[in-house]
Amino acid sequence: MTTRYITTPIYYLNAAPHLGHVYTTVAGDVLARFWRLHGAKVKFLTGTDEHGQKIAQAAEALGKDPKVHVDEMAEVFRRMTKDIGATPDVFIRTTEERHYKAASALWGRLIESGDIYLGSYSGWYAVRDEAYYDESEIVDGKAPTGAPVEFMEEPSYFFRLSKWENALLKYYEDFPQAIAPLSRHNEVISFIKGGLKDLSISRTNFTWGVPVPGDKDHVMYVWMDALTNYITALGYPDSDTENFKDFWPESIHLMGKDILRFHAIYWPAFLMAAKLQPPKRIFAHGWWTANGQKMSKSLGNVVDPFKLIETYGLDQLRYFLMREVPFGQDGDFSNAAMISRINSNLANDLGNLVQRVLSFVAKNAGARIPTPGDFTDEDREMLAASAQLHDILIEDMNQQLLHKYCEHIGDVVVKANRYIDQQRPWSLKKTGRPEDEKHMETILYVLLETIRHVGIYYQPVMPETMGRLLDQLGQDLRTFEDLKTPLKSGITLPAPEPLFPRIETEAA
């Protein structure tokens, strides 16, 4: 059986959820829903990263115990996950006992392999990024990300990252698809070839973290702790279970490009040192700007995803995020772009098609799915367009080309609108000839079958609205396997209801 293990990064609890969190989580959910509908065994993980100096400082500023603070913030993120229609199988928190156990076990493996040693760290650290930076990366006293840095000196355990330089290069040479898109693959290879230095993996100047086994003065570096979550959720340190063996080889890590280095260099090196397989696929998507500018509170242009849901609708937002920008590239959000995408693709193309066809069936075909007659070449061409979607969409999802997935389904919708205009079923009804009425019914059947395919394939992106569409088609069987059976004639259809109201610019 096909298996898929799809993960978002676990989100750092230093601020409320924003568009970036929603984007990654929706992308993971679309992949998870797709593979479930395909009949695969799926595990979809998201969760929260709850340790580190930044969390400790934020809790202190609020006058709260760190655990109380992260308990409150974790619920905010759990609610976000629900509010955007995501369906994770696991919501993990790094303050869970099972995670302490897994992180400690991984540390022990790295001790056994000789990849951890005690030393002293002296260099630049950005609390905001929870990241170390070389002197060469500091620009005008700041990290490459713009985060303020502080010079830090403290005892530290180190991971022998330098030892794994050649092994990482060999792995990515053997498995070039392990990092996507290609530009990110090239970025990682370039960074590794620039030389890897041993990595400081413990801290002593605060206590809010996973304790280093056998040394109470140290807590684990937050990234070593956080990355371990992906195997914690599969039951690590027990890697011999069916759960671990089924899912880990099929792991797909989704994340923003800003945390690619941690996932594509540190994480695979930790795993190799622990004699575990690196992730199968690491996909780093781009960032969203707002009207051409980086989102920031000072500019007042931070996009509130929950306001967008309130204004435009949840499925409309999910569709826009997946369709508007090639997955892997940076994208720009504007209300004008969102309104245009909703009105063009959803209201005009899909919504109008469904409304036209179902209204015509209600008035002229007894509100039942008609029995088709002989198919013409045009009918067969239309049916083939939707039937061929399956293999195309499988390839899109294997490559995480979420924008292409939406585009390919949308192409069939456009073709169906062209088909109905060319076939003109309304003119056939007027002749009164039985053969014309049968041809009309055949055209309607072809259109309903096309809409059924579109509705089932769009479910991962717009689950609620496509559920209503399939209700209007009288369809209870909604998996990809169900599409292998032709649409059944004679089913009585309910009165059609509009799916996507047009968005008026003034109202938005």
Long-range contacts (C-beta under 8 A, 24 or more apart in sequence): 1-39, 1-40, 1-41, 2-35, 2-38, 2-39, 2-40, 2-41, 3-40, 3-41, 3-42, 3-43, 3-246, 3-247, 3-249, 3-250, 4-31, 4-32, 4-35, 4-40, 4-41, 4-42, 4-43, 4-247, 4-250, 4-252, 5-42, 5-43, 5-45, 5-234, 5-247, 5-248, 5-250, 5-251, 5-252, 6-31, 6-32, 6-35, 6-42, 6-43, 6-44, 6-45, 6-252, 6-254, 7-44, 7-45, 7-46, 7-230, 7-251, 7-252, 7-253, 7-254, 8-45, 8-46, 8-254, 8-255, 9-49, 9-253, 9-254, 9-255, 9-256, 9-259, 9-263, 10-46, 10-47, 10-48, 10-49, 10-92, 10-94, 10-226, 10-229, 11-46, 11-47, 11-48, 11-49, 11-77, 12-48, 12-49, 12-52, 12-54, 12-55, 12-130, 13-48, 13-49, 13-50, 13-55, 13-58, 13-69, 13-70, 13-73, 13-74, 13-77, 14-54, 14-55, 14-58, 16-76, 17-76, 17-77, 17-80, 17-305, 18-295, 18-302, 18-303, 18-304, 18-305, 19-288, 19-295, 19-303, 19-304, 19-305, 19-333, 20-256, 20-287, 20-288, 21-77, 21-80, 22-80, 22-84, 22-305, 22-317, 22-321, 23-285, 23-288, 23-321, 24-254, 24-255, 24-256, 24-285, 25-80, 25-81, 25-84, 25-86, 26-84, 26-85, 26-86, 26-318, 26-321, 26-322, 27-254, 27-285, 27-321, 27-322, 27-327, 27-400, 27-402, 28-86, 28-88, 28-254, 29-84, 29-85, 29-86, 29-87, 29-88, 29-460, 30-318, 30-322, 30-402, 30-405, 30-460, 30-461, 31-252, 31-254, 31-397, 31-400, 31-402, 31-460, 32-87, 32-88, 32-89, 32-460, 33-87, 33-459, 33-460, 33-463, 34-393, 34-397, 34-405, 34-460, 35-397, 37-456, 37-459, 37-460, 37-478, 37-479, 37-480, 38-394, 38-479, 38-480, 39-479, 39-480, 39-481, 41-246, 42-89, 43-89, 43-90, 43-233, 43-234, 43-247, 44-87, 44-88, 44-89, 44-90, 45-88, 45-89, 45-90, 45-91, 45-92, 45-229, 45-230, 45-233, 46-81, 46-86, 46-88, 46-90, 46-91, 46-92, 47-77, 47-88, 47-90, 47-91, 47-92, 47-93, 47-94, 47-229, 47-233, 48-73, 48-74, 48-77, 48-92, 48-93, 48-94, 49-94, 49-222, 49-226, 49-229, 50-74, 50-93, 50-94, 50-95, 51-94, 51-95, 51-208, 51-209, 51-210, 51-219, 51-220, 51-222, 51-225, 51-226, 52-130, 52-208, 52-209, 52-222, 53-127, 53-130, 53-203, 53-205, 53-206, 53-208, 53-222, 54-127, 54-128, 54-130, 55-208, 56-206, 56-207, 56-208, 57-127, 59-208, 66-208, 67-95, 70-95, 83-306, 83-309, 83-314, 84-305, 84-309, 84-314, 84-317, 84-318, 85-314, 85-315, 85-318, 85-463, 85-464, 90-233, 92-229, 92-232, 92-233, 94-210, 94-225, 94-226, 94-229, 96-232, 98-232, 99-210, 99-225, 99-228, 99-229, 99-232, 100-210, 101-232, 101-237, 102-228, 102-229, 102-231, 102-232, 102-236, 102-237, 103-210, 103-220, 103-224, 103-225, 103-228, 103-232, 104-210, 104-211, 104-213, 105-236, 105-237, 106-224, 106-228, 106-231, 106-236, 106-237, 106-270, 106-274, 107-212, 107-213, 107-220, 107-224, 108-213, 109-237, 109-273, 109-274, 109-275, 110-159, 110-270, 110-273, 110-274, 111-213, 113-273, 113-274, 113-275, 114-160, 115-159, 115-160, 115-163, 115-273, 116-157, 116-158, 116-159, 116-160, 116-201, 117-157, 117-158, 117-160, 118-155, 118-156, 118-157, 118-158, 119-155, 119-156, 119-157, 119-158, 120-153, 120-154, 120-155, 120-156, 121-152, 121-153, 121-154, 121-155, 121-156, 121-158, 121-200, 122-151, 122-152, 122-153, 123-151, 123-152, 123-200, 124-149, 124-150, 124-151, 124-152, 125-149, 125-150, 125-151, 125-152, 126-150, 130-222, 130-223, 131-223, 131-262, 132-199, 132-200, 134-197, 145-258, 152-205, 154-203, 154-204, 154-205, 155-204, 155-217, 155-218, 156-200, 156-201, 156-202, 156-203, 156-204, 156-218, 157-200, 157-201, 157-202, 157-212, 157-215, 157-218, 158-198, 158-199, 158-200, 158-201, 159-198, 159-199, 159-201, 159-224, 159-266, 159-269, 159-270, 159-273, 160-198, 160-273, 161-196, 161-197, 161-198, 161-199, 161-265, 161-266, 161-269, 162-195, 162-196, 162-197, 162-198, 164-196, 164-268, 164-269, 164-272, 164-273, 165-192, 165-195, 165-196, 167-269, 167-272, 168-192, 168-196, 168-265, 168-268, 168-269, 168-272, 169-193, 171-268, 171-272, 171-278, 177-281, 178-278, 178-279, 178-280, 178-281, 178-282, 179-260, 179-264, 179-281, 179-282, 179-283, 179-284, 180-281, 180-282, 180-283, 180-284, 180-328, 180-399, 180-400, 181-283, 181-284, 181-328, 181-329, 183-328, 184-257, 184-260, 184-264, 184-282, 184-284, 184-328, 187-260, 188-260, 188-261, 188-264, 188-265, 191-261, 191-265, 192-265, 196-265, 199-266, 223-262, 223-266, 224-266, 224-270, 227-262, 227-263, 227-266, 227-267, 227-270, 228-270, 230-267, 230-279, 231-276, 239-276, 248-276, 248-277, 249-277, 249-280, 250-280, 251-279, 251-280, 251-281, 252-279, 252-280, 252-281, 252-283, 252-400, 253-279, 253-281, 253-282, 253-283, 254-283, 254-285, 254-400, 255-282, 255-283, 255-284, 255-285, 256-284, 256-285, 256-286, 256-287, 257-284, 257-285, 257-286, 257-287, 258-287, 259-284, 260-284, 281-400, 283-327, 283-328, 283-400, 284-328, 285-327, 285-328, 285-329, 286-325, 286-328, 286-329, 286-330, 286-331, 287-330, 287-331, 288-325, 288-330, 288-331, 288-332, 288-333, 289-330, 289-331, 289-332, 289-333, 290-332, 290-333, 290-334, 291-332, 291-333, 291-334, 292-332, 303-333, 308-338, 311-508, 312-338, 312-339, 312-342, 312-503, 312-508, 313-465, 314-464, 315-461, 315-462, 315-463, 315-464, 315-465, 315-466, 316-342, 316-346, 316-500, 318-461, 318-462, 319-345, 319-346, 319-406, 319-461, 319-462, 322-402, 322-403, 322-405, 322-406, 322-461, 323-403, 323-406, 323-407, 323-410, 323-461, 324-403, 325-403, 326-401, 326-403, 326-404, 327-400, 327-401, 327-402, 327-403, 328-400, 335-508, 336-505, 339-503, 339-505, 339-508, 342-500, 342-502, 342-503, 343-502, 343-503, 345-410, 345-413, 346-499, 346-500, 347-500, 347-501, 347-502, 347-503, 348-502, 349-410, 349-413, 349-414, 349-417, 350-410, 350-413, 350-454, 350-458, 350-499, 350-500, 351-498, 351-499, 351-500, 351-501, 352-417, 353-413, 353-416, 353-417, 353-420, 353-447, 353-451, 354-451, 354-469, 354-472, 354-496, 354-499, 355-496, 355-498, 355-499, 356-420, 357-420, 357-444, 357-447, 357-448, 357-451, 358-472, 358-493, 358-496, 359-496, 360-425, 360-426, 360-444, 361-444, 361-448, 361-493, 362-493, 362-495, 362-496, 364-425, 364-426, 364-429, 364-440, 365-440, 365-441, 365-444, 367-492, 367-493, 367-495, 368-489, 368-490, 368-491, 368-492, 368-493, 369-445, 369-448, 369-473, 369-474, 369-487, 369-488, 369-489, 369-490, 369-491, 369-493, 370-441, 370-442, 370-444, 370-445, 370-489, 371-441, 371-445, 371-489, 371-490, 372-441, 372-442, 372-445, 372-446, 372-489, 373-438, 373-439, 373-441, 373-442, 374-442, 375-442, 375-446, 376-442, 378-419, 378-422, 378-423, 379-442, 379-443, 379-446, 382-415, 382-416, 382-419, 382-446, 382-447, 382-450, 383-446, 383-449, 383-450, 385-411, 385-412, 385-415, 385-416, 385-450, 386-412, 386-449, 386-450, 386-453, 386-454, 387-453, 387-483, 389-453, 389-457, 390-480, 390-483, 393-457, 405-461, 406-458, 406-461, 409-454, 409-457, 409-458, 412-450, 412-453, 412-454, 413-454, 416-447, 416-450, 416-451, 416-454, 419-446, 419-447, 419-450, 420-447, 445-487, 445-489, 448-473, 448-487, 449-486, 449-487, 452-483, 452-487, 453-483, 456-480, 456-482, 456-483, 465-499, 465-500, 468-497, 468-499, 469-499, 472-496, 472-497
